[in-house]
Amino acid sequence: MNEHSLGRIAVFGATGKQGGSVVDALLSRGARVRALVRNPASGQAQALADRGVELARIDIDDAASLSAALQGVAAFFFMTTPEGQSAAAIEGETRQGIALVDAAVAAAVPHVVFSSVGGAERDSGIPHFESKRRVEQHLDQSGLRATYVRPVAFMENFVSRGLTVENGEIVLRLPLPDHIPLQLIAVHDIGQISAVLLLEDAKAPDGAIEIAGDERTGSQIAAAFGEHAGLPARYEALPLEVLGDSEDAKAMFRWFAETPAYQADVSAVKAIHPSAWDLPTWLRSTGWTPPRREV
């Protein structure tokens, strides 16, 4: 494969799932990558270095380290994630994003791609969506050329929550009415789409794109898992009360049910990335297997 002609691309969060998917996609296209990492000596960072990724040590609270890490890059990808569901954690996510935007301004980065969330621009009222909206607003005001990638619900979420095997049957439970479809995206495709935009191989319409690869109701999601596993499957819609005192999660599932919620245009996504995965493709490609422990 020929090395892509664009200069080095900086990636924040490269040792995580989402940032890691961006690194994978960039490397597969022959791009040169610089990973912004807190600890270059960590096993995850060294694994990146073994693949030819340049490492730049940063401290999110040290503006000089951030701007130094972004010097001379052709483009910069970043995402933000709150470290918990408390108000302080969500506010910390906004501060992190603003620090990264300010560093990109100081380094005069030519193009920034921010992975936000579907609906961030639509006054969702969901705390961990609003934190990303504030980062978008700061980026809008920065004068930088920016592209927003707005993912919908991750297919990977089902690995850790909602799915059980009970008496040989796959059961999916979510606090979402069964007639409401939920849009889904694979983390793999966030990386693929972001790489295309970072490398200027395509442009997002009006500088932003909400991204999804599939849309299914609860029963349709359960059926896809069941068909893949060769097991019967069913869906149970739960009341919001099962979310306990998590106002953030309640606001999100209420938004899913009471508004159009996610509004990705899958055809527009496939115009940029034609092979975006639907749920069955994600199941096959990741080799998903049912939880071993039955309930």
N, C-alpha and C positions, 0 to 999 in steps of 0.2 A: 504494500500500500504506500502511495506517495504521501509524504508529510504535507499536511495542510499548510497553505502559504501564509495564513494569518499568524500573527505573533502569539506569544504565550498567553494562555488563559488562566486567570486566577480563580480558585474555587474555595469558598469557605464552607466548612462542614464536610470536607472530603472524606473523613474517616467514619461518617455516618451513612445511613442508608440512602437518603436522598442525594446528598452531595457526592456520595460514592457512585451513585448511578450516573451522575453527570461526568465524573472522572472516567468511568468505564466507556461512556459514549464518546467522549472527546478522544480518548486514546484509540478507540476503534477506528476513528477517522484520521488518525495520524497527527493529531494536534499535540502541541507542547503544553504541559499543564504545570501550574504552580499551586500547591496546596497550602492554605493558611492553617497552621496547626498550633495547638497550645504546647504540645510536647513532641518535638521531632524524634525523640528517642523511644516513643511508645511503639509497641508491636504493630499497631495499625498504621502508624505513620511510616515505619520502616518498610512495611509491605508495599506502600505506595512508592517509596523511593526505589525499591527493587524493580518496580515496573517503569522506572524512568521519570517519575514525577519529582519535580523540584520541591523541596520543603522550605517554607518560610515560617519562622516561629513568631507567634503573635500573643498578645495579651489584650483581651477585649477592653480592658480598662486603661490601656496604654495607647493613646492616639498615635504616638510616634511609631510604635511597632506596626500598627495597622497600615498607616500610610507608606511606611518603608516597604512593607510586604507587597504593596500594590504598584510600586514604581515600575514603569516601563511595560506594563501588561497591555494587551490589545483589548481585553474584555474581562469582566468580573462577574461571576455567579455567586449569589448568596441566598440563604434562606434563614429563617428564624424559627425557634421553637421555645415555648415557655417551659421552664423547668418545674412543672407542677401546675395546678389549677387555681392557686391562690391569686388574689389581686396583685400581690407583690411580684409573683412570678410572671404574670402576664405583663405587668408594667416593665419588668426587667427585659422581656422580649423586645418591647418597643425601644428601650434604651440601647440594646445590642444592635438593632437594625439601624438606628440613627447614627451610632458610632461608626458602623461600616459605611454608611452613605457619606458621612463627613470625611472618612479616610479616602474614599474614592474621589471626592472633590479635591482633597489636598494633593492626591497623586495624579489628578487630571486624567482619570480613566476614560477612554473613548466611548465605552458602551458597558452598561450595567444590566444584567438580567436578574431580577428578583423573583424568587418563587414565593408567592403569597398564598392566597386561598380563594377558591371560587366564591364570589359574592362579597369580597372585601370592599368593593366600591359601592355596594348597594345598601348601606346602613343596616346591616343585619342585626345589630345589637348583641351579637355573640361576643363575649369578652376576648377570646383568643382569635377571633376574626378582626375585631376592632383594633387590636394591637398591631396587626399587620397592615390595616388600613392607614394607621398613623405613620407607619414606615413608608408606605406608598406616598402619602401626602408630603412627607419630608423629602422623598426622592423627587417628587414632582417639582418641588420648590428649589431643588439643588442646582438646576441648570444642566445636569448630566443628561446624556441620551440614555433613556431607560426603556426596557421592555419588561412587562409583567406577565409571568406565567402563573395562572391561577388554577391549581389542581382542585379537583372535587374529592370525594371520599376515597381513601386509599384501599385498594383490594387487600393489602397486607394487614389491615385492621382486623380481618377475620381470623388471622392466625392466632391472635392473642385474646380475642373477646367474642362473646356471642355464640360460638359454635361448640356443641358437645356431641358425644355419641352416647345414646341412651337405648339400651336393649337392642343394639344392632341397628339403630336408626339415627341418622344425622338430624340434629335439632338446632335451628337457628332462632335465637330470641333477640329482638331489638325493641326499644320503645318507639316504634314507628308503625302506623297503620299499614296493613298489607296492601291496600290499593294505591299507596303512594310510591312511585318509583324513585330509586336512589341512584344518582349518577356515580360511576366508579372509574378510577384510574389506577394503573399499575405504577409503582415507583420507577420501574424500568423505563416506562414511557416518559416520565417527568425528565429523566436524564436524557433520553433520546431527543425530545422536543427542545429542551434547553440547549443541548449541544448544537442542534441545527440553527437556533437563533444566535447563539454566541459566535458561531463560525460564519454568520451572515449568509448561510445557504438558503435561508428563507426569512421572511419578516412577518411578524404578527400584525394582523389588521389593526390599525390605529394604535400600535404599540402595546397591545395587551391581548391575551387569549386565555379564556377559561378552557381547561382541558379535561376530557373524559374519553374513555374507550368503550364504555358500556353503560347501560341504564336498565335496572331491573327492580321489580318489587321484591319484598322479603321472600315470598314463596318461590319466585324465579331464582333468587340467589341460592336459597336452600336447595332447589332442584339441581342447579349446576354443580354444587358440591356433591350431592347424592349421586348424580350421573357419573361424575368423575371417579367417585369411590366405589361405585357399584353397590350402593346402599340406598334403602328408602330414606326419604327426607321430608321434613315438614318445617313450617315456620310458625312461630307464636309471637304475636304482637303484645308487647308489655306496656303497662302504664308508665308515665313519666316518673312516678314516685319511686320506681326501682333505682333511679339515679341518686337517691338520697339527698344530701345537702349540696351536691355539685350544681350550682346555679349556671355555671358555664355549659356543662353538658345538657342540662335541661333547656337552656336557651337554644342550643344547637338543634336538638331533636324537635323542639317546638317549631323552630324555623323550617326544618325539613318538612313538617306536616302542614303548616299553616300558610305557606307562601310557595311561589314557584321554586324557591330555594335555588339549588344549582341550576345553571342555565347554559351549560356548555353545548356548543354546536359540534357534534362528532364529525360531521362532514368537513367543517373548517379545520378541525384537528388533523384529520386524515389528509387534507391538502398539504399540510406541513410534514406529517409523519404517517404515511399510508398504512404502515403495519402496526398501528396502535392496537394493543391487546384488548380483546373482550375478556370476560371472566373465565370462560372455558380455556382460552389460550393461556391465560395467566396460570390456571391450575396445572395445565400440561407442562408449561415452560418452567415452572418453579418446582415441579415434582411434588406438589402438595399431597400429603397423606393425612388421614383422619387422626385426631388425637388418640394415643394408644390407651389412655385410661378412660374407661367408660364410666358414666355416672349411673 
